[in-house]
Amino acid sequence: MPLLPMLILLATTATTPGGAIEATIRGTNQPLEVELLLRNPSDDWDEVEHQSLPAGERRVRFEGLASGIYQLRLHGSVPTEQLGTKIAIGNGDVR
């Protein structure tokens, strides 16, 4: 049975130029692919950054982000193992 990962922490911060998204992932110890997508004016998603997490690593951070609507999407080893969540980053946001 595939294990669906779970995001337990998402944060936007203003500690770096632009915003940042940091996530901690629980629910699986398998390697994961992590995509950060940005919604464009046509309401489609453009990939901003991609990270591959090895089996033991469960934290990811994306920095220097402009304001906008982002989607953090995780992919496991089989096509049905996917999880995504939307995050809004505004100018000067601190959360």
PDB file as gemmi writes it, atoms N, CA and C in Angstrom:
CRYST1    1.000    1.000    1.000  90.00  90.00  90.00 P 1                      
ATOM      1  N   MET A   1       0.853  -1.179   0.000  1.00  0.00           N  
ATOM      2  CA  MET A   1       0.000   0.000   0.000  1.00  0.00           C  
ATOM      3  C   MET A   1       0.897   1.240   0.000  1.00  0.00           C  
ATOM      4  N   PRO A   2       0.690   2.182  -0.928  1.00  0.00           N  
ATOM      5  CA  PRO A   2       1.512   3.382  -0.979  1.00  0.00           C  
ATOM      6  C   PRO A   2       1.286   4.251   0.252  1.00  0.00           C  
ATOM      7  N   LEU A   3       2.348   4.881   0.694  1.00  0.00           N  
ATOM      8  CA  LEU A   3       2.253   5.814   1.810  1.00  0.00           C  
ATOM      9  C   LEU A   3       2.159   7.220   1.256  1.00  0.00           C  
ATOM     10  N   LEU A   4       1.129   7.942   1.632  1.00  0.00           N  
ATOM     11  CA  LEU A   4       0.968   9.314   1.172  1.00  0.00           C  
ATOM     12  C   LEU A   4       1.654  10.242   2.166  1.00  0.00           C  
ATOM     13  N   PRO A   5       2.612  11.015   1.727  1.00  0.00           N  
ATOM     14  CA  PRO A   5       3.288  11.918   2.651  1.00  0.00           C  
ATOM     15  C   PRO A   5       2.357  13.012   3.142  1.00  0.00           C  
ATOM     16  N   MET A   6       2.709  13.599   4.253  1.00  0.00           N  
ATOM     17  CA  MET A   6       1.905  14.658   4.838  1.00  0.00           C  
ATOM     18  C   MET A   6       2.812  15.839   5.150  1.00  0.00           C  
ATOM     19  N   LEU A   7       2.422  17.019   4.725  1.00  0.00           N  
ATOM     20  CA  LEU A   7       3.131  18.239   5.081  1.00  0.00           C  
ATOM     21  C   LEU A   7       2.650  18.677   6.445  1.00  0.00           C  
ATOM     22  N   ILE A   8       3.570  18.911   7.370  1.00  0.00           N  
ATOM     23  CA  ILE A   8       3.121  19.314   8.695  1.00  0.00           C  
ATOM     24  C   ILE A   8       3.450  20.759   9.027  1.00  0.00           C  
ATOM     25  N   LEU A   9       4.291  21.401   8.228  1.00  0.00           N  
ATOM     26  CA  LEU A   9       4.631  22.778   8.534  1.00  0.00           C  
ATOM     27  C   LEU A   9       4.906  23.514   7.247  1.00  0.00           C  
ATOM     28  N   LEU A  10       4.220  24.601   7.046  1.00  0.00           N  
ATOM     29  CA  LEU A  10       4.516  25.494   5.936  1.00  0.00           C  
ATOM     30  C   LEU A  10       4.644  26.884   6.512  1.00  0.00           C  
ATOM     31  N   ALA A  11       5.622  27.621   6.068  1.00  0.00           N  
ATOM     32  CA  ALA A  11       5.799  28.953   6.610  1.00  0.00           C  
ATOM     33  C   ALA A  11       6.310  29.878   5.524  1.00  0.00           C  
ATOM     34  N   THR A  12       5.863  31.113   5.566  1.00  0.00           N  
ATOM     35  CA  THR A  12       6.458  32.146   4.745  1.00  0.00           C  
ATOM     36  C   THR A  12       7.148  33.097   5.702  1.00  0.00           C  
ATOM     37  N   THR A  13       8.325  33.527   5.336  1.00  0.00           N  
ATOM     38  CA  THR A  13       9.073  34.411   6.221  1.00  0.00           C  
ATOM     39  C   THR A  13       9.658  35.545   5.415  1.00  0.00           C  
ATOM     40  N   ALA A  14      10.041  36.583   6.107  1.00  0.00           N  
ATOM     41  CA  ALA A  14      10.681  37.708   5.455  1.00  0.00           C  
ATOM     42  C   ALA A  14      12.127  37.836   5.928  1.00  0.00           C  
ATOM     43  N   THR A  15      12.755  36.744   6.331  1.00  0.00           N  
ATOM     44  CA  THR A  15      14.123  36.793   6.830  1.00  0.00           C  
ATOM     45  C   THR A  15      15.141  36.819   5.698  1.00  0.00           C  
ATOM     46  N   THR A  16      14.725  36.538   4.480  1.00  0.00           N  
ATOM     47  CA  THR A  16      15.616  36.608   3.321  1.00  0.00           C  
ATOM     48  C   THR A  16      14.986  37.575   2.334  1.00  0.00           C  
ATOM     49  N   PRO A  17      15.784  38.113   1.386  1.00  0.00           N  
ATOM     50  CA  PRO A  17      15.165  38.964   0.363  1.00  0.00           C  
ATOM     51  C   PRO A  17      14.074  38.178  -0.358  1.00  0.00           C  
ATOM     52  N   GLY A  18      12.900  38.738  -0.438  1.00  0.00           N  
ATOM     53  CA  GLY A  18      11.756  37.996  -0.955  1.00  0.00           C  
ATOM     54  C   GLY A  18      11.215  37.115   0.154  1.00  0.00           C  
ATOM     55  N   GLY A  19      10.336  36.211  -0.194  1.00  0.00           N  
ATOM     56  CA  GLY A  19       9.751  35.315   0.796  1.00  0.00           C  
ATOM     57  C   GLY A  19      10.442  33.963   0.780  1.00  0.00           C  
ATOM     58  N   ALA A  20      10.045  33.124   1.730  1.00  0.00           N  
ATOM     59  CA  ALA A  20      10.586  31.768   1.803  1.00  0.00           C  
ATOM     60  C   ALA A  20       9.466  30.814   2.186  1.00  0.00           C  
ATOM     61  N   ILE A  21       9.546  29.607   1.705  1.00  0.00           N  
ATOM     62  CA  ILE A  21       8.628  28.537   2.086  1.00  0.00           C  
ATOM     63  C   ILE A  21       9.480  27.414   2.649  1.00  0.00           C  
ATOM     64  N   GLU A  22       9.114  26.972   3.841  1.00  0.00           N  
ATOM     65  CA  GLU A  22       9.816  25.864   4.484  1.00  0.00           C  
ATOM     66  C   GLU A  22       8.788  24.811   4.850  1.00  0.00           C  
ATOM     67  N   ALA A  23       9.083  23.554   4.562  1.00  0.00           N  
ATOM     68  CA  ALA A  23       8.135  22.476   4.846  1.00  0.00           C  
ATOM     69  C   ALA A  23       8.859  21.312   5.511  1.00  0.00           C  
ATOM     70  N   THR A  24       8.177  20.679   6.454  1.00  0.00           N  
ATOM     71  CA  THR A  24       8.616  19.434   7.057  1.00  0.00           C  
ATOM     72  C   THR A  24       7.611  18.371   6.649  1.00  0.00           C  
ATOM     73  N   ILE A  25       8.092  17.230   6.206  1.00  0.00           N  
ATOM     74  CA  ILE A  25       7.248  16.184   5.641  1.00  0.00           C  
ATOM     75  C   ILE A  25       7.260  14.966   6.552  1.00  0.00           C  
ATOM     76  N   ARG A  26       6.082  14.432   6.834  1.00  0.00           N  
ATOM     77  CA  ARG A  26       5.951  13.212   7.627  1.00  0.00           C  
ATOM     78  C   ARG A  26       5.074  12.221   6.888  1.00  0.00           C  
ATOM     79  N   GLY A  27       5.197  10.945   7.252  1.00  0.00           N  
ATOM     80  CA  GLY A  27       4.306   9.938   6.700  1.00  0.00           C  
ATOM     81  C   GLY A  27       4.994   8.927   5.811  1.00  0.00           C  
ATOM     82  N   THR A  28       6.237   9.202   5.449  1.00  0.00           N  
ATOM     83  CA  THR A  28       6.985   8.258   4.620  1.00  0.00           C  
ATOM     84  C   THR A  28       8.470   8.483   4.822  1.00  0.00           C  
ATOM     85  N   ASN A  29       9.238   7.425   4.656  1.00  0.00           N  
ATOM     86  CA  ASN A  29      10.697   7.538   4.682  1.00  0.00           C  
ATOM     87  C   ASN A  29      11.286   7.290   3.303  1.00  0.00           C  
ATOM     88  N   GLN A  30      10.431   7.250   2.298  1.00  0.00           N  
ATOM     89  CA  GLN A  30      10.880   7.006   0.928  1.00  0.00           C  
ATOM     90  C   GLN A  30      11.425   8.290   0.315  1.00  0.00           C  
ATOM     91  N   PRO A  31      12.262   8.159  -0.715  1.00  0.00           N  
ATOM     92  CA  PRO A  31      12.711   9.351  -1.442  1.00  0.00           C  
ATOM     93  C   PRO A  31      11.510  10.082  -2.055  1.00  0.00           C  
ATOM     94  N   LEU A  32      11.588  11.401  -2.134  1.00  0.00           N  
ATOM     95  CA  LEU A  32      10.504  12.218  -2.678  1.00  0.00           C  
ATOM     96  C   LEU A  32      11.047  13.234  -3.667  1.00  0.00           C  
ATOM     97  N   GLU A  33      10.222  13.579  -4.617  1.00  0.00           N  
ATOM     98  CA  GLU A  33      10.480  14.695  -5.522  1.00  0.00           C  
ATOM     99  C   GLU A  33       9.592  15.852  -5.055  1.00  0.00           C  
ATOM    100  N   VAL A  34      10.173  17.035  -4.919  1.00  0.00           N  
ATOM    101  CA  VAL A  34       9.443  18.205  -4.442  1.00  0.00           C  
ATOM    102  C   VAL A  34       9.513  19.281  -5.513  1.00  0.00           C  
ATOM    103  N   GLU A  35       8.349  19.732  -5.954  1.00  0.00           N  
ATOM    104  CA  GLU A  35       8.263  20.796  -6.952  1.00  0.00           C  
ATOM    105  C   GLU A  35       7.649  22.034  -6.313  1.00  0.00           C  
ATOM    106  N   LEU A  36       8.208  23.191  -6.621  1.00  0.00           N  
ATOM    107  CA  LEU A  36       7.593  24.454  -6.247  1.00  0.00           C  
ATOM    108  C   LEU A  36       7.089  25.089  -7.530  1.00  0.00           C  
ATOM    109  N   LEU A  37       5.778  25.326  -7.576  1.00  0.00           N  
ATOM    110  CA  LEU A  37       5.130  25.892  -8.760  1.00  0.00           C  
ATOM    111  C   LEU A  37       4.568  27.264  -8.435  1.00  0.00           C  
ATOM    112  N   LEU A  38       4.540  28.156  -9.408  1.00  0.00           N  
ATOM    113  CA  LEU A  38       3.980  29.502  -9.258  1.00  0.00           C  
ATOM    114  C   LEU A  38       2.831  29.661 -10.247  1.00  0.00           C  
ATOM    115  N   ARG A  39       1.691  30.154  -9.751  1.00  0.00           N  
ATOM    116  CA  ARG A  39       0.545  30.389 -10.638  1.00  0.00           C  
ATOM    117  C   ARG A  39       0.829  31.596 -11.515  1.00  0.00           C  
ATOM    118  N   ASN A  40       0.624  31.423 -12.822  1.00  0.00           N  
ATOM    119  CA  ASN A  40       0.872  32.520 -13.759  1.00  0.00           C  
ATOM    120  C   ASN A  40      -0.440  33.251 -14.063  1.00  0.00           C  
ATOM    121  N   PRO A  41      -0.396  34.355 -14.807  1.00  0.00           N  
ATOM    122  CA  PRO A  41      -1.615  35.117 -15.097  1.00  0.00           C  
ATOM    123  C   PRO A  41      -2.703  34.331 -15.833  1.00  0.00           C  
ATOM    124  N   SER A  42      -2.348  33.235 -16.503  1.00  0.00           N  
ATOM    125  CA  SER A  42      -3.341  32.400 -17.199  1.00  0.00           C  
ATOM    126  C   SER A  42      -3.931  31.329 -16.297  1.00  0.00           C  
ATOM    127  N   ASP A  43      -3.648  31.390 -14.988  1.00  0.00           N  
ATOM    128  CA  ASP A  43      -4.090  30.399 -14.000  1.00  0.00           C  
ATOM    129  C   ASP A  43      -3.504  29.015 -14.233  1.00  0.00           C  
ATOM    130  N   ASP A  44      -2.376  28.946 -14.922  1.00  0.00           N  
ATOM    131  CA  ASP A  44      -1.619  27.709 -15.055  1.00  0.00           C  
ATOM    132  C   ASP A  44      -0.471  27.756 -14.052  1.00  0.00           C  
ATOM    133  N   TRP A  45       0.235  26.643 -13.895  1.00  0.00           N  
ATOM    134  CA  TRP A  45       1.337  26.553 -12.935  1.00  0.00           C  
ATOM    135  C   TRP A  45       2.659  26.427 -13.674  1.00  0.00           C  
ATOM    136  N   ASP A  46       3.636  27.244 -13.294  1.00  0.00           N  
ATOM    137  CA  ASP A  46       4.988  27.195 -13.836  1.00  0.00           C  
ATOM    138  C   ASP A  46       5.932  26.706 -12.740  1.00  0.00           C  
ATOM    139  N   GLU A  47       6.805  25.753 -13.082  1.00  0.00           N  
ATOM    140  CA  GLU A  47       7.753  25.264 -12.085  1.00  0.00           C  
ATOM    141  C   GLU A  47       8.818  26.325 -11.825  1.00  0.00           C  
ATOM    142  N   VAL A  48       9.023  26.626 -10.542  1.00  0.00           N  
ATOM    143  CA  VAL A  48      10.019  27.594 -10.112  1.00  0.00           C  
ATOM    144  C   VAL A  48      11.297  26.875  -9.685  1.00  0.00           C  
ATOM    145  N   GLU A  49      11.133  25.789  -8.957  1.00  0.00           N  
ATOM    146  CA  GLU A  49      12.281  25.047  -8.447  1.00  0.00           C  
ATOM    147  C   GLU A  49      11.877  23.601  -8.204  1.00  0.00           C  
ATOM    148  N   HIS A  50      12.867  22.716  -8.214  1.00  0.00           N  
ATOM    149  CA  HIS A  50      12.641  21.291  -8.013  1.00  0.00           C  
ATOM    150  C   HIS A  50      13.761  20.754  -7.127  1.00  0.00           C  
ATOM    151  N   GLN A  51      13.394  19.936  -6.130  1.00  0.00           N  
ATOM    152  CA  GLN A  51      14.396  19.299  -5.279  1.00  0.00           C  
ATOM    153  C   GLN A  51      14.069  17.822  -5.146  1.00  0.00           C  
ATOM    154  N   SER A  52      15.111  17.000  -5.111  1.00  0.00           N  
ATOM    155  CA  SER A  52      14.969  15.575  -4.834  1.00  0.00           C  
ATOM    156  C   SER A  52      15.418  15.342  -3.400  1.00  0.00           C  
ATOM    157  N   LEU A  53      14.538  14.756  -2.582  1.00  0.00           N  
ATOM    158  CA  LEU A  53      14.883  14.471  -1.192  1.00  0.00           C  
ATOM    159  C   LEU A  53      15.224  12.994  -1.048  1.00  0.00           C  
ATOM    160  N   PRO A  54      16.396  12.666  -0.508  1.00  0.00           N  
ATOM    161  CA  PRO A  54      16.706  11.263  -0.247  1.00  0.00           C  
ATOM    162  C   PRO A  54      15.833  10.721   0.879  1.00  0.00           C  
ATOM    163  N   ALA A  55      15.869   9.423   1.082  1.00  0.00           N  
ATOM    164  CA  ALA A  55      14.973   8.755   2.035  1.00  0.00           C  
ATOM    165  C   ALA A  55      15.025   9.346   3.438  1.00  0.00           C  
ATOM    166  N   GLY A  56      16.157   9.743   3.940  1.00  0.00           N  
ATOM    167  CA  GLY A  56      16.242  10.231   5.320  1.00  0.00           C  
ATOM    168  C   GLY A  56      15.971  11.709   5.507  1.00  0.00           C  
ATOM    169  N   GLU A  57      15.910  12.487   4.448  1.00  0.00           N  
ATOM    170  CA  GLU A  57      15.741  13.935   4.570  1.00  0.00           C  
ATOM    171  C   GLU A  57      14.265  14.309   4.478  1.00  0.00           C  
ATOM    172  N   ARG A  58      13.778  15.109   5.402  1.00  0.00           N  
ATOM    173  CA  ARG A  58      12.351  15.450   5.453  1.00  0.00           C  
ATOM    174  C   ARG A  58      12.075  16.942   5.556  1.00  0.00           C  
ATOM    175  N   ARG A  59      13.064  17.777   5.318  1.00  0.00           N  
ATOM    176  CA  ARG A  59      12.852  19.225   5.346  1.00  0.00           C  
ATOM    177  C   ARG A  59      13.260  19.815   4.002  1.00  0.00           C  
ATOM    178  N   VAL A  60      12.486  20.808   3.584  1.00  0.00           N  
ATOM    179  CA  VAL A  60      12.781  21.485   2.323  1.00  0.00           C  
ATOM    180  C   VAL A  60      12.550  22.980   2.526  1.00  0.00           C  
ATOM    181  N   ARG A  61      13.349  23.808   1.867  1.00  0.00           N  
ATOM    182  CA  ARG A  61      13.210  25.260   1.989  1.00  0.00           C  
ATOM    183  C   ARG A  61      13.481  25.894   0.627  1.00  0.00           C  
ATOM    184  N   PHE A  62      12.613  26.830   0.263  1.00  0.00           N  
ATOM    185  CA  PHE A  62      12.758  27.603  -0.963  1.00  0.00           C  
ATOM    186  C   PHE A  62      12.827  29.069  -0.546  1.00  0.00           C  
ATOM    187  N   GLU A  63      13.841  29.804  -1.005  1.00  0.00           N  
ATOM    188  CA  GLU A  63      14.057  31.189  -0.574  1.00  0.00           C  
ATOM    189  C   GLU A  63      14.051  32.152  -1.757  1.00  0.00           C  
ATOM    190  N   GLY A  64      13.978  33.446  -1.430  1.00  0.00           N  
ATOM    191  CA  GLY A  64      14.053  34.490  -2.443  1.00  0.00           C  
ATOM    192  C   GLY A  64      12.853  34.524  -3.372  1.00  0.00           C  
ATOM    193  N   LEU A  65      11.672  34.220  -2.830  1.00  0.00           N  
ATOM    194  CA  LEU A  65      10.459  34.123  -3.651  1.00  0.00           C  
ATOM    195  C   LEU A  65       9.736  35.461  -3.742  1.00  0.00           C  
ATOM    196  N   ALA A  66       9.278  35.785  -4.931  1.00  0.00           N  
ATOM    197  CA  ALA A  66       8.455  36.979  -5.138  1.00  0.00           C  
ATOM    198  C   ALA A  66       7.050  36.710  -4.616  1.00  0.00           C  
ATOM    199  N   SER A  67       6.260  37.758  -4.422  1.00  0.00           N  
ATOM    200  CA  SER A  67       4.879  37.554  -3.994  1.00  0.00           C  
ATOM    201  C   SER A  67       4.110  36.826  -5.085  1.00  0.00           C  
ATOM    202  N   GLY A  68       3.135  36.014  -4.679  1.00  0.00           N  
ATOM    203  CA  GLY A  68       2.332  35.255  -5.626  1.00  0.00           C  
ATOM    204  C   GLY A  68       1.693  34.056  -4.959  1.00  0.00           C  
ATOM    205  N   ILE A  69       1.011  33.253  -5.760  1.00  0.00           N  
ATOM    206  CA  ILE A  69       0.375  32.018  -5.291  1.00  0.00           C  
ATOM    207  C   ILE A  69       1.257  30.860  -5.732  1.00  0.00           C  
ATOM    208  N   TYR A  70       1.717  30.092  -4.767  1.00  0.00           N  
ATOM    209  CA  TYR A  70       2.608  28.962  -5.026  1.00  0.00           C  
ATOM    210  C   TYR A  70       1.897  27.657  -4.689  1.00  0.00           C  
ATOM    211  N   GLN A  71       2.378  26.586  -5.307  1.00  0.00           N  
ATOM    212  CA  GLN A  71       1.936  25.247  -4.966  1.00  0.00           C  
ATOM    213  C   GLN A  71       3.188  24.428  -4.660  1.00  0.00           C  
ATOM    214  N   LEU A  72       3.178  23.766  -3.523  1.00  0.00           N  
ATOM    215  CA  LEU A  72       4.236  22.838  -3.168  1.00  0.00           C  
ATOM    216  C   LEU A  72       3.688  21.446  -3.433  1.00  0.00           C  
ATOM    217  N   ARG A  73       4.330  20.705  -4.347  1.00  0.00           N  
ATOM    218  CA  ARG A  73       3.808  19.405  -4.753  1.00  0.00           C  
ATOM    219  C   ARG A  73       4.871  18.334  -4.513  1.00  0.00           C  
ATOM    220  N   LEU A  74       4.456  17.247  -3.842  1.00  0.00           N  
ATOM    221  CA  LEU A  74       5.329  16.117  -3.542  1.00  0.00           C  
ATOM    222  C   LEU A  74       4.947  14.942  -4.419  1.00  0.00           C  
ATOM    223  N   HIS A  75       5.952  14.192  -4.862  1.00  0.00           N  
ATOM    224  CA  HIS A  75       5.741  12.980  -5.658  1.00  0.00           C  
ATOM    225  C   HIS A  75       6.517  11.852  -5.002  1.00  0.00           C  
ATOM    226  N   GLY A  76       5.837  10.720  -4.780  1.00  0.00           N  
ATOM    227  CA  GLY A  76       6.493   9.519  -4.288  1.00  0.00           C  
ATOM    228  C   GLY A  76       6.962   8.656  -5.439  1.00  0.00           C  
ATOM    229  N   SER A  77       7.211   7.377  -5.137  1.00  0.00           N  
ATOM    230  CA  SER A  77       7.782   6.478  -6.144  1.00  0.00           C  
ATOM    231  C   SER A  77       6.754   5.935  -7.134  1.00  0.00           C  
ATOM    232  N   VAL A  78       5.462   6.016  -6.814  1.00  0.00           N  
ATOM    233  CA  VAL A  78       4.432   5.559  -7.758  1.00  0.00           C  
ATOM    234  C   VAL A  78       3.531   6.743  -8.118  1.00  0.00           C  
ATOM    235  N   PRO A  79       2.905   6.736  -9.296  1.00  0.00           N  
ATOM    236  CA  PRO A  79       2.121   7.892  -9.752  1.00  0.00           C  
ATOM    237  C   PRO A  79       0.999   8.322  -8.807  1.00  0.00           C  
ATOM    238  N   THR A  80       0.433   7.406  -8.032  1.00  0.00           N  
ATOM    239  CA  THR A  80      -0.666   7.782  -7.139  1.00  0.00           C  
ATOM    240  C   THR A  80      -0.186   8.456  -5.862  1.00  0.00           C  
ATOM    241  N   GLU A  81       1.113   8.489  -5.612  1.00  0.00           N  
ATOM    242  CA  GLU A  81       1.651   9.139  -4.416  1.00  0.00           C  
ATOM    243  C   GLU A  81       1.973  10.594  -4.732  1.00  0.00           C  
ATOM    244  N   GLN A  82       0.971  11.448  -4.566  1.00  0.00           N  
ATOM    245  CA  GLN A  82       1.134  12.875  -4.799  1.00  0.00           C  
ATOM    246  C   GLN A  82       0.387  13.641  -3.719  1.00  0.00           C  
ATOM    247  N   LEU A  83       0.938  14.774  -3.362  1.00  0.00           N  
ATOM    248  CA  LEU A  83       0.289  15.671  -2.410  1.00  0.00           C  
ATOM    249  C   LEU A  83       0.681  17.089  -2.783  1.00  0.00           C  
ATOM    250  N   GLY A  84      -0.277  17.984  -2.800  1.00  0.00           N  
ATOM    251  CA  GLY A  84       0.010  19.379  -3.114  1.00  0.00           C  
ATOM    252  C   GLY A  84      -0.750  20.300  -2.181  1.00  0.00           C  
ATOM    253  N   THR A  85      -0.177  21.458  -1.950  1.00  0.00           N  
ATOM    254  CA  THR A  85      -0.851  22.481  -1.156  1.00  0.00           C  
ATOM    255  C   THR A  85      -0.478  23.855  -1.696  1.00  0.00           C  
ATOM    256  N   LYS A  86      -1.418  24.794  -1.614  1.00  0.00           N  
ATOM    257  CA  LYS A  86      -1.189  26.155  -2.104  1.00  0.00           C  
ATOM    258  C   LYS A  86      -0.745  27.044  -0.950  1.00  0.00           C  
ATOM    259  N   ILE A  87       0.148  27.975  -1.270  1.00  0.00           N  
ATOM    260  CA  ILE A  87       0.660  28.935  -0.299  1.00  0.00           C  
ATOM    261  C   ILE A  87       0.687  30.303  -0.970  1.00  0.00           C  
ATOM    262  N   ALA A  88       0.131  31.307  -0.325  1.00  0.00           N  
ATOM    263  CA  ALA A  88       0.173  32.675  -0.846  1.00  0.00           C  
ATOM    264  C   ALA A  88       1.277  33.443  -0.129  1.00  0.00           C  
ATOM    265  N   ILE A  89       2.077  34.152  -0.894  1.00  0.00           N  
ATOM    266  CA  ILE A  89       3.130  35.003  -0.338  1.00  0.00           C  
ATOM    267  C   ILE A  89       2.867  36.417  -0.817  1.00  0.00           C  
ATOM    268  N   GLY A  90       2.737  37.332   0.134  1.00  0.00           N  
ATOM    269  CA  GLY A  90       2.515  38.743  -0.194  1.00  0.00           C  
ATOM    270  C   GLY A  90       3.731  39.569   0.146  1.00  0.00           C  
ATOM    271  N   ASN A  91       3.789  40.783  -0.364  1.00  0.00           N  
ATOM    272  CA  ASN A  91       4.903  41.693  -0.045  1.00  0.00           C  
ATOM    273  C   ASN A  91       4.925  41.971   1.443  1.00  0.00           C  
ATOM    274  N   GLY A  92       6.057  41.745   2.086  1.00  0.00           N  
ATOM    275  CA  GLY A  92       6.212  42.034   3.502  1.00  0.00           C  
ATOM    276  C   GLY A  92       5.542  41.048   4.431  1.00  0.00           C  
ATOM    277  N   ASP A  93       5.064  39.904   3.931  1.00  0.00           N  
ATOM    278  CA  ASP A  93       4.430  38.890   4.783  1.00  0.00           C  
ATOM    279  C   ASP A  93       5.419  38.294   5.776  1.00  0.00           C  
ATOM    280  N   VAL A  94       4.969  38.130   6.997  1.00  0.00           N  
ATOM    281  CA  VAL A  94       5.691  37.354   8.002  1.00  0.00           C  
ATOM    282  C   VAL A  94       4.662  36.484   8.687  1.00  0.00           C  
ATOM    283  N   ARG A  95       4.812  35.161   8.597  1.00  0.00           N  
ATOM    284  CA  ARG A  95       3.860  34.236   9.232  1.00  0.00           C  
ATOM    285  C   ARG A  95       4.626  33.150   9.958  1.00  0.00           C  
TER     286      ARG A  95                                                      
END                                                                             
